[in-house]
Amino acid sequence: MTDLHCHILPAIDDGAKNAKVSMELLRMQNDAGITDIVCTPHFNPDSQNLEDFIDKRYRSARYLADYVFRSELPVRLKFGAEVRISPTILDLDFLPLCFQKTKVMLLEMPRTLRPQWDTNVIYQLTLGGVIPLIAHIERYDDLMDDLDMVEELVESGVYVQVNAGSVVGNSGMKTKKDIKKLLQRDLVHFVGTDAHDIKVRAPLIKKTARFIEKKFGQDTAERIFHYNPAMLIKNKII
């Protein structure tokens, strides 16, 4: 399996605080059957310099890669970012913010009221060749209260990701019910761990895969956990 949303790089954001925590997370991922991880540290275009972010991400990944090599864990790491949506993105080079060797950009939306410009930014990104992937969509109340809007976004080419912990109820029953509605309307492309640490925000993808297969069928689980991620990593349109 592939994890497309994970804060596993050491000492770069609010995720793994050092390489020891990163390796513990990697072992948990490996035990769950994950072979590919897109490292998605937070990037806020309104408060961070892109060149500085790229350099820091590279150094953090190289540092972790040395540990991975010595451990002989069969896990492949790829570059990515969780990009805070902002009109400022449109002035930047998109490619370093997309998943490595793809045109997919993981976007974090505002947690409170949706700004009037968010759909326009998404539209402008698509015109620039980017495929927007909305991170943990279950967190955004405005979107969860308007699933028709979510459907419009999906029909326009936007991908949707939910967090593994939210699927199994770790974020509360309302969130779990919201995700059920999304799954029933076929509006979920991926489940990511959004793992930050080994306790409070640990990866739960294996448990979640079993849950979705039991509740929504093997075909749905196969599509979300295997087919869609494999297509994305190959830079194929889903």
Secondary structure, 3 states (H helix, E strand, C coil): CEEEEECCCCCCCCCCCCHHHHHHHHHHHHHCCCCEEEECCEECCCCCCHHHHHHHHHHHHHHHHHHHHHHCCCCEEEECCEEECCHHHHHCCCHHHCCCCCCEEEEECCCCCCCCCHHHHHHHHHHCCCEEEECCHHHCHHHHCCHHHHHHHHHCCCEEEEEHHHHCCCCCHHHHHHHHHHHHCCCCCEEECCECCCCCCCCCHHHHHHHHHHHHCHHHHHHHHHHHHHHHHCCCCC
